[in-house]
Amino acid sequence: MSKTEQAAQREQRLAAKLRENLRRRKGQAKARAGSEQQAPNPQAAPGADTVNKP
């Protein structure tokens, strides 16, 4: 196998992995967006996260 053939095969493998990664990350982002819409973060009580100074 020549170096150009090896390089072409490598490019094809990398392109396939990139497409697979993109699909996986899009799915994860979609799932995250869907879960945020279903269960938004509860709001803390006003002033609960502040420290009272004398």
N, C-alpha and C positions, 0 to 999 in steps of 0.2 A: 504494500500500500504506500503510495507516495505521500509526501508531506501535505500537498494540496488536498488530497482525498481525506487525510486525517483531520486537517483543519476544517473542511466542509462538514465532516461528521460531527466534529466538536461543536461547530456553530449550530447545527441542527439539534444536538442534545441540549445545548444551552437555551436555545429558543423554546424548545418544548418545556424545559424546566421553568423558564420565565413565565410562559403562558399558564402553566399549572399553578405556580405561585400566585399569579395575579388572580386567577379564579378563586383560589382558596382565600386570599385576603379580601376579595370583594364579598365573598360569602360571610366571612367573619364580620366585616363592617356592616353588612346588611342585618346580620343577627344582632349585633350590638345596637344598631339603630332601632330595631324592632323591640328589643327588650327595654330600651329606655322609654319608648312610647308607652309600653304596657305598664311599667312600674317606675314612675319617675322617682328621683331621690326625695325622701321626706325632708321637709324644711325643718330646721332646728328652731327651737323656741327663740324669740328675739332676745338678744343679749346673752344667750347661753354660752356662746363661745368667747365672750370677752371677759377680761379680768377686771374685777372691781377694785379700783385704787382709792385709798382714803383721801 
